[in-house]
Amino acid sequence: MNKAAFDWGPLLKGGPLFIGILNLTPDSFSDGGRFMDPRAALGQAQALIQAGARMLDLGAESTRPGAAPVDAAEEWRRLKPVIQGLRKAFPDTPLSLDTRHAEVAKVGLGAGVAVLNDVTGFSDPRMLDLAQASTCGLIAMRSRREGPGFHMPPYEDPAPRDAKAALEEMRAVRDRLLKAAIDAARVLLDPGFGFGTTFLEDLALWGSLPGLPKALDWPAERVCIGISRKRFLAARAGTPGLPPAQRDGLSAAAHAEALSWGYRVFRTHAIG
């Protein structure tokens, strides 16, 4: 019997879906290095679940601006013991794997991962093929990068910007998956705040959220808002120097704002 395709619907019936971020990296912008040890990672996972996370998102390659790429072998070396530990300790909590490498995604699915979260929007044909061949859930993000790494334009670029380019990029991600005959019920789209956008673009993109479902012909409850601790929040609040770890209050306020517009899924470092 074929395994049933992942459907986000049941997870959305219990109120907002908070997906707890678990960074297994030495260089992530917010908490890089804190959870490299598998025991520390399991402790943080427990804390996130107790706080209300109903899914965990594991990433072992930092995608902060300027981060150095990590090869697939090193990425899986960081992930493997944590995934194994989480499946034993929290078997009822679904896991999302934040990766852009098809090799890592494939072994992750074999190890029990339920969702693939690709910051490149499944632009790699190998990732798209894997998405087609599997039944897992998908989080597909809009992003814009320069060069092979994660080099992005200056965030403070003062040139007037709107959200048109970002929305077109989101539409391209949506169309890529739908043209591959992937069931929309398996998919969340992520606007990709900060991924190649300037502050002014992010501000316009945030302002476009109330009308985004109509603009993209895509329901708000199947959009993943990944705004947690991002510099956009500090800049919008007029405190651009506020350290990431001190931005949880701003994150919670942004989540509440998005909830009022019908959004239900939040990828976050802290629950609220």
C-alpha positions, -999 to +999 in steps of 0.1 A: +000+000+000+013+034-009+020+058+019-006+086+022+005+120+009+013+146+036-016+170+042-011+202+062-048+204+069-049+183+101-020+202+117-039+235+111-070+224+131-054+229+165-049+266+162-016+283+150+011+258+139+044+269+154+073+251+138+103+253+162+136+261+147+165+239+157+198+252+143+226+226+142+251+250+129+281+270+143+272+302+124+234+308+122+225+344+128+206+339+160+219+309+180+247+294+159+268+270+179+244+265+209+229+233+197+257+216+178+260+189+205+232+164+200+224+165+238+220+202+236+198+199+205+175+174+222+172+197+252+162+226+230+138+204+211+121+194+244+119+231+254+103+240+221+078+212+223+069+220+259+063+257+248+039+246+221+058+237+190+040+210+171+067+205+145+105+210+146+126+223+117+162+211+116+189+230+097+226+221+095+237+247+070+234+284+079+216+305+053+223+339+069+237+365+045+273+358+038+273+323+052+297+298+037+280+268+019+282+234+036+286+202+016+261+174+018+284+151+038+290+176+066+254+186+066+243+150+072+270+144+097+255+172+119+219+160+113+220+123+116+224+118+154+199+145+162+172+131+138+178+096+153+175+110+189+144+130+181+126+101+165+132+081+197+125+108+222+095+125+204+081+100+180+048+120+176+064+153+167+069+156+129+103+168+117+110+192+089+144+192+073+158+226+061+181+216+032+188+225-004+208+193-010+189+164-027+214+139-012+206+151+023+169+153+017+168+117+005+185+102+035+165+125+058+133+111+044+146+076+049+154+085+085+118+096+093+116+133+082+081+143+073+087+176+055+113+191+033+120+228+037+140+242+007+151+279+009+157+278-029+121+268-036+129+234-052+148+252-080+173+223-082+158+197-106+170+169-082+151+184-053+120+188-075+123+152-087+126+140-051+095+161-041+076+145-070+087+110-061+079+113-024+047+119-004+063+143+022+052+178+030+070+207+014+079+242+024+090+261-006+107+295-001+112+325-024+148+336-023+173+356-043+210+350-040+241+363-057+268+338-065+272+302-052+270+311-015+246+333+004+258+367-006+230+392-008+226+429-016+230+455+011+200+454+033+200+491+039+198+500+001+178+532+002+164+529-033+126+529-033+114+493-036+080+476-037+070+439-034+064+433-071+097+413-077+093+392-045+057+384-054+067+373-089+093+351-074+068+335-050+045+330-080+073+312-099+079+289-069+042+281-068+040+274-105+071+252-104+056+229-079+021+228-094+035+222-130+053+192-115+019+179-106+026+181-068-006+182-048-011+218-034-023+202-001+014+191+005+028+226+001+034+257+021+049+288+004+073+310+023+077+347+013+114+345+023+118+377+042+155+389+041+165+364+014+179+388-011+154+416-003+163+450+011+146+464+042+123+485+020+113+454+000+107+435+032+085+463+045+065+463+012+063+425+013+050+425+048+025+452+039+013+430+010+004+400+032-033+410+037-037+408-001-012+381-009-037+352-009-058+368-036-027+380-055-012+345-056-045+325-056-031+307-026-047+304+008-032+322+038-032+291+059-008+274+035+018+302+038+047+297+062+057+330+079+095+329+087+100+363+103+114+351+137+143+373+151+150+387+117+167+421+112+135+434+095+117+434+128+144+454+146+147+478+117+109+483+115+108+489+153+135+516+150+160+495+169+183+481+142+211+473+167+189+451+188+206+416+190+187+387+175+182+369+208+164+400+221+139+401+193+114+375+205+089+401+216+090+417+182+086+382+167+055+375+188+039+408+179+045+401+142+030+367+145-001+382+161-003+407+133-001+380+107-027+359+126-051+387+122-047+385+085-055+347+084-020+333+085-016+302+107+019+287+102+050+303+118+086+290+117+101+304+149+129+303+174+105+309+204+069+301+206+044+329+206 
